[in-house]
Amino acid sequence: MSRLPIILASTALLVFGIGWWSIDRVGKAVDRQQGEPTRAEAPVELPAPGPEPAPGARSPDPPAPPKPEEPIYTEGPQTRDGTGKYYMGREIAFVMGHQAINWLERSNREDEEAPSKAIAALALKPTDVIADIGAGSGYYTFRMAPLVPRGKVVAVDIQPEMIEFLENKEKKLGFNNVEAHLGEVDDTKLPAESIDAALMVDAYHEFSHPREMMQSLFRALRPGGRIILLEYRAEDPTVPIKPLHKMTEAQARREMEVVGLKWQATHDFLPWQHFMVFVKP
Ligand SMILES: C[S@@+](CC[C@H](N)C(=O)[O-])C[C@H]1O[C@@H](n2cnc3c(N)ncnc32)[C@H](O)[C@@H]1O
């Protein structure tokens, strides 16, 4: 029997099968290319054309990093009577404790400092409201009170013992226009625009937070109101007071002006102290 038909049929089947498999593989490869674009085929966004840099031009500097805020207070060497806390280059003195009331009330104070001349130079009006900041025992408070019969003296201090002393003294002397007022180290606690003037005698240099205190006092002043600052003259070595309890006029001006006060005058008619006047514009 001839095997030829069987061989021919097998060969035809083999050729047909190989052809079909090849067509299917190529078709799938084409499908893959067309249906799933590769990364390289995804649309590319081109940057917008910019101006041509000038020949030799430097590329612009990167923006400067923001400057860190200067601290208001810094620490430094702690000298005798000092806190080691510095403000605008000045070391802040320690607060004088209420135990020193007798020194504030000393009988020879008029001879040494002439407080009566300082009070006369304030030229107070009978209706004035004046704050005595760092009033202590009220040496100045009770000498100003008779001059403002239709106004008042607000005596501000941070030591409750001083406040108690002031209240007892007011009763003893029979005044009704003195208000003892407890403040905080960084806040006078006076209402805004409530005073015509403020007096600070031998107190400012020991404020532990002078910037905040002066900002608070600035708010409490009426526009046009005055601050009168009495500090022992640091320029004068013959003034017998410890160095940290004295101030130069230049330093005092810097510290008042930084909160927005305007210097008006400095008078040196007192034996030991500068009499400096600043105004709230
Ligand atoms: C050396 S005494 C002067 C008292 C008064 N001015 C005199 O000349 O008789 C300073 C006073 O300032 C007060 N004092 C200190 N820091 C203060 C602040 N932040 N606010 C108010 N008074 C302050 C002290 O408690 C102290 O009674």
The ligand as a Gaussian input file, in Angstrom:
#p B3LYP/6-31G(d) Opt

LIG

0 1
 C       15.962000     101.614000      93.718000
 S       14.244000     101.527000      93.892000
 C       13.769000     103.210000      93.568000
 C       12.451000     103.583000      94.209000
 C       11.977000     105.009000      93.966000
 N       11.814000     105.316000      92.582000
 C       12.891000     106.023000      94.617000
 O       13.726000     106.634000      93.906000
 O       12.774000     106.219000      95.820000
 C       13.681000     100.677000      92.440000
 C       12.272000     100.114000      92.513000
 O       11.904000      99.639000      91.211000
 C       11.088000      98.507000      91.372000
 N       11.041000      97.718000      90.127000
 C       11.972000      96.891000      89.596000
 N       11.543000      96.371000      88.450000
 C       10.307000      96.883000      88.220000
 C        9.348000      96.726000      87.169000
 N        9.558000      95.943000      86.119000
 N        8.186000      97.404000      87.280000
 C        7.958000      98.223000      88.328000
 N        8.825000      98.403000      89.342000
 C        9.985000      97.735000      89.274000
 C       11.714000      97.769000      92.546000
 O       10.826000      96.887000      93.128000
 C       12.110000      98.941000      93.462000
 O       11.110000      99.228000      94.389000

